[in-house]
Amino acid sequence: MNKSELIDAIAASADISKSAAGRALDGAIDAVKKALKKGDMVTLVGFGTFYVGKRAARTGRNPRTGTAIKIKAAKVPKFRAGKGLKDSVN
């Protein structure tokens, strides 16, 4: 499912226009991004939790030359599925 198909599904489910569903989806995504940028967790009960994880610095290899390179530590967005989502899939 891509973004436009998701917007169509939201519009049909909530009985709103596709443009309103698109704005709502964009607003929700922006809110999650802002919360993660501040370092907060976003928990949607029954769906899951978005949070920021840390990736340690490590040594990698350049695939073209085979030389070792240093990869810096980074913050990465992560998602942990909730019980309701897990149950609906199984």
Residue pairs with C-beta under 8 A, 6 or more apart in sequence:
1 9
3 25
6 25
7 18
7 21
7 22
7 25
8 18
8 21
10 16
10 21
10 24
10 25
11 17
11 18
11 20
11 21
14 21
16 24
31 42
32 42
32 50
35 41
35 42
35 50
36 42
36 50
36 51
36 52
36 77
39 52
41 49
41 50
41 51
42 49
42 50
42 51
43 49
43 50
44 82
45 82
45 84
46 82
46 83
46 84
46 85
47 81
47 82
47 84
47 85
48 79
48 80
48 81
48 82
48 85
49 79
49 80
49 82
50 77
50 78
50 79
51 77
51 78
51 79
51 80
52 75
52 76
52 77
52 78
53 75
53 76
53 77
53 78
54 73
54 74
54 75
54 76
55 73
55 74
55 75
55 76
56 73
57 70
57 71
57 72
57 73
58 71
59 68
59 69
59 70
59 71
60 68
60 69
60 70
60 71
61 67
61 68
61 69
62 68
62 69
